[in-house]
Amino acid sequence: MLEKNYRTYCSLNGIPLDDGVADAKDGEMDLDDGEDDEWNGIADDDGGDMDVDDAPDFFKEMAASNTPAKTPSRKPKTKVGMLVRQKIQRVLDETELGEKRASKIDETDFLSLLHAFNQEGIHFA
């Protein structure tokens, strides 16, 4: 829905868009925060990694299975879709509201978030 609304906004304001399919390098958002998103095992209480031998049988079976980690998308991702995702992430980072629950923010925070989205060209109606 947001991608469709962004396309409408761009067409009304004469902003050219690249409608191509996103490449593998385009598909990854450049938001590297220095942390490795890959799950490397089971962490014990003091932050170190446990040996696989110490893990419960369920985790051993899961580690031994060769199932793919993610089901591929049926619809190819577009460059516009990736641009919209990057804009959304940028707004959430700039407003520092990405980690807050919607029920915990007040009306002022909500309006500032809505304003930030509108500044980026993301409209909800």
Helices and strands as residue ranges (DSSP letters): H 2-12, H 24-27, G 52-54, H 57-64, H 79-95, G 102-104, H 107-119
